[in-house]
């Protein structure tokens, strides 16, 4: 792909929540699933240098999944730009679904990494038709992430 799409074109990969689990400090990381370690082979191959960004799908791994643990597992193997993706509560989603304070805290931690970023899925999602601090919609998560990353004008409607 890199040959067909030379830089400055970006090659990114959305990576599975538990894809960097299964060895080292994360050998026994939970939850375990059929996707545990799914990304290890790529992350250790020379081909990984063709990628410009990894985006952790830190959701749909169940309520016991810890997005920050996944962040650290990927960071242990990848030194490039890394985004942590959080989910808006939605039908069929299995969580975790962060509250506004939890999303701010995760964003603050990610922002301490100069190559860290955040994403939301689905950005236009609205849980049960409306959002709240305990069940934020996509805009509520975006504002929380913005504040956590210490950006400006986070609470404006134009965000």
DRENDO-1510 file (C-alpha; in Angstrom, 1 decimal, always signed):
<recs>
REC; n; res; u; v; w
REC; 1; UNK; +0.0; +0.0; +0.0 .
REC; 2; UNK; +2.8; +2.5; +0.8 .
REC; 3; UNK; +4.1; +2.1; -2.7 .
REC; 4; UNK; +0.7; +2.9; -4.2 .
REC; 5; UNK; +0.1; +5.7; -1.6 .
REC; 6; UNK; +3.4; +7.5; -1.0 .
REC; 7; UNK; +3.7; +10.0; +1.7 .
REC; 8; UNK; +2.3; +12.6; +2.3 .
REC; 9; UNK; -0.7; +10.3; +1.9 .
REC; 10; UNK; -1.6; +8.7; +5.3 .
REC; 11; UNK; -1.8; +5.0; +5.9 .
REC; 12; UNK; -3.6; +4.4; +9.2 .
REC; 13; UNK; -4.9; +1.3; +10.9 .
REC; 14; UNK; -7.9; +1.0; +13.3 .
REC; 15; UNK; -6.6; -1.7; +15.7 .
REC; 16; UNK; -8.5; -4.1; +17.9 .
REC; 17; UNK; -8.9; -3.2; +21.6 .
REC; 18; UNK; -7.0; -6.2; +22.9 .
REC; 19; UNK; -4.7; -6.5; +19.8 .
REC; 20; UNK; -1.5; -5.6; +21.7 .
REC; 21; UNK; -2.2; -7.9; +24.6 .
REC; 22; UNK; -0.7; -11.4; +25.0 .
REC; 23; UNK; +3.0; -10.9; +25.9 .
REC; 24; UNK; +5.3; -9.0; +28.1 .
REC; 25; UNK; +3.6; -6.9; +30.7 .
REC; 26; UNK; +0.3; -7.5; +29.0 .
REC; 27; UNK; +0.7; -11.3; +28.6 .
REC; 28; UNK; -2.3; -11.9; +30.9 .
REC; 29; UNK; -4.2; -8.6; +30.3 .
REC; 30; UNK; -8.0; -8.9; +30.4 .
REC; 31; UNK; -10.4; -9.3; +28.9 .
REC; 32; UNK; -9.1; -12.2; +26.8 .
REC; 33; UNK; -10.7; -12.8; +23.4 .
REC; 34; UNK; -10.1; -14.3; +20.1 .
REC; 35; UNK; -8.6; -11.0; +19.1 .
REC; 36; UNK; -6.0; -10.9; +21.9 .
REC; 37; UNK; -2.6; -10.4; +20.3 .
REC; 38; UNK; -4.2; -9.9; +16.9 .
REC; 39; UNK; -1.8; -7.0; +16.1 .
REC; 40; UNK; +1.4; -8.3; +17.6 .
REC; 41; UNK; +2.8; -9.8; +14.4 .
REC; 42; UNK; +2.3; -6.5; +12.4 .
REC; 43; UNK; +3.6; -4.4; +15.3 .
REC; 44; UNK; +6.9; -6.4; +15.3 .
REC; 45; UNK; +7.3; -6.5; +11.5 .
REC; 46; UNK; +9.3; -4.0; +9.4 .
REC; 47; UNK; +6.0; -3.3; +7.6 .
REC; 48; UNK; +4.7; -1.3; +10.5 .
REC; 49; UNK; +7.0; +1.6; +9.5 .
REC; 50; UNK; +4.7; +2.1; +6.5 .
REC; 51; UNK; +1.9; +3.2; +8.8 .
REC; 52; UNK; +1.4; +6.7; +9.9 .
REC; 53; UNK; -1.2; +6.3; +12.7 .
REC; 54; UNK; -2.7; +3.6; +14.8 .
REC; 55; UNK; -6.2; +4.2; +16.2 .
REC; 56; UNK; -7.2; +1.9; +19.1 .
REC; 57; UNK; -10.8; +0.8; +18.9 .
REC; 58; UNK; -11.0; +0.9; +22.7 .
REC; 59; UNK; -14.6; -0.2; +22.8 .
REC; 60; UNK; -16.9; -3.3; +22.3 .
REC; 61; UNK; -14.5; -5.3; +24.5 .
REC; 62; UNK; -17.0; -5.5; +27.4 .
REC; 63; UNK; -17.5; -3.5; +30.6 .
REC; 64; UNK; -14.3; -4.9; +32.2 .
REC; 65; UNK; -12.0; -3.6; +29.4 .
REC; 66; UNK; -9.6; -0.8; +30.5 .
REC; 67; UNK; -8.9; +1.6; +27.6 .
REC; 68; UNK; -5.9; +3.0; +29.3 .
REC; 69; UNK; -4.3; -0.4; +29.7 .
REC; 70; UNK; -4.8; -1.0; +25.9 .
REC; 71; UNK; -3.2; +2.4; +25.3 .
REC; 72; UNK; -0.1; +1.4; +27.3 .
REC; 73; UNK; +0.0; -2.0; +25.6 .
REC; 74; UNK; +0.1; -0.4; +22.1 .
REC; 75; UNK; +2.5; +2.3; +23.2 .
REC; 76; UNK; +4.9; -0.4; +24.4 .
REC; 77; UNK; +5.1; -1.6; +20.8 .
REC; 78; UNK; +4.4; +1.5; +18.7 .
REC; 79; UNK; +6.2; +4.8; +18.9 .
REC; 80; UNK; +4.3; +6.7; +16.3 .
REC; 81; UNK; +1.0; +8.7; +16.5 .
REC; 82; UNK; -1.5; +6.8; +18.5 .
REC; 83; UNK; -5.2; +7.6; +19.0 .
REC; 84; UNK; -7.5; +6.2; +21.7 .
REC; 85; UNK; -11.0; +5.6; +20.4 .
REC; 86; UNK; -13.9; +5.8; +22.8 .
REC; 87; UNK; -17.5; +4.8; +22.1 .
REC; 88; UNK; -20.9; +6.5; +22.5 .
REC; 89; UNK; -23.3; +4.1; +24.1 .
REC; 90; UNK; -25.4; +2.5; +21.4 .
REC; 91; UNK; -27.5; -0.5; +20.6 .
REC; 92; UNK; -25.4; -3.6; +20.2 .
REC; 93; UNK; -22.3; -2.0; +21.8 .
REC; 94; UNK; -20.7; -3.8; +24.7 .
REC; 95; UNK; -18.7; -1.0; +26.3 .
REC; 96; UNK; -17.0; +0.3; +28.1 .
REC; 97; UNK; -18.9; +3.6; +27.7 .
REC; 98; UNK; -17.1; +6.4; +29.5 .
REC; 99; UNK; -18.8; +9.1; +31.5 .
REC; 100; UNK; -17.8; +12.7; +30.8 .
REC; 101; UNK; -15.3; +12.8; +33.8 .
REC; 102; UNK; -13.8; +9.4; +32.7 .
REC; 103; UNK; -13.4; +10.7; +29.1 .
REC; 104; UNK; -11.7; +13.8; +30.4 .
REC; 105; UNK; -9.3; +11.8; +32.5 .
REC; 106; UNK; -8.4; +9.4; +29.6 .
REC; 107; UNK; -7.8; +12.4; +27.3 .
REC; 108; UNK; -5.6; +14.1; +29.9 .
REC; 109; UNK; -3.5; +10.9; +30.1 .
REC; 110; UNK; -3.3; +10.6; +26.3 .
REC; 111; UNK; -2.4; +14.3; +25.9 .
REC; 112; UNK; +0.7; +13.8; +28.1 .
REC; 113; UNK; +2.0; +11.9; +25.1 .
REC; 114; UNK; +3.1; +14.3; +22.3 .
REC; 115; UNK; +2.0; +11.7; +19.7 .
REC; 116; UNK; -1.3; +10.9; +21.4 .
REC; 117; UNK; -4.8; +11.7; +20.2 .
REC; 118; UNK; -8.4; +10.7; +20.6 .
REC; 119; UNK; -11.3; +9.5; +18.4 .
REC; 120; UNK; -15.0; +8.9; +18.9 .
REC; 121; UNK; -17.3; +6.2; +17.5 .
REC; 122; UNK; -19.9; +7.0; +16.4 .
REC; 123; UNK; -19.2; +10.7; +16.5 .
REC; 124; UNK; -22.8; +11.5; +15.8 .
REC; 125; UNK; -24.1; +8.9; +18.2 .
REC; 126; UNK; -26.8; +9.7; +20.8 .
REC; 127; UNK; -27.5; +7.2; +23.5 .
REC; 128; UNK; -31.2; +6.5; +24.0 .
REC; 129; UNK; -32.0; +9.7; +22.1 .
REC; 130; UNK; -30.2; +12.1; +24.4 .
REC; 131; UNK; -26.9; +12.6; +26.1 .
REC; 132; UNK; -25.9; +13.3; +29.7 .
REC; 133; UNK; -22.8; +13.4; +31.9 .
REC; 134; UNK; -23.2; +9.7; +32.7 .
REC; 135; UNK; -24.1; +8.7; +29.1 .
REC; 136; UNK; -22.6; +11.4; +26.8 .
REC; 137; UNK; -23.4; +11.7; +23.2 .
REC; 138; UNK; -20.7; +12.2; +20.6 .
REC; 139; UNK; -20.6; +16.0; +21.1 .
REC; 140; UNK; -20.4; +15.5; +24.9 .
REC; 141; UNK; -17.5; +13.1; +24.5 .
REC; 142; UNK; -15.8; +15.5; +22.1 .
REC; 143; UNK; -16.1; +18.3; +24.6 .
REC; 144; UNK; -14.8; +16.1; +27.4 .
REC; 145; UNK; -11.8; +15.0; +25.3 .
REC; 146; UNK; -11.1; +18.6; +24.3 .
REC; 147; UNK; -11.1; +19.8; +27.9 .
REC; 148; UNK; -8.9; +16.8; +28.9 .
REC; 149; UNK; -6.4; +17.6; +26.2 .
REC; 150; UNK; -6.4; +21.2; +27.5 .
REC; 151; UNK; -7.5; +22.7; +24.2 .
REC; 152; UNK; -9.4; +26.0; +23.9 .
REC; 153; UNK; -13.1; +26.8; +23.3 .
REC; 154; UNK; -14.1; +23.2; +24.2 .
REC; 155; UNK; -17.6; +24.0; +25.3 .
REC; 156; UNK; -18.6; +26.2; +22.3 .
REC; 157; UNK; -21.3; +24.8; +20.0 .
REC; 158; UNK; -18.9; +25.1; +17.0 .
REC; 159; UNK; -16.6; +22.4; +18.4 .
</recs>
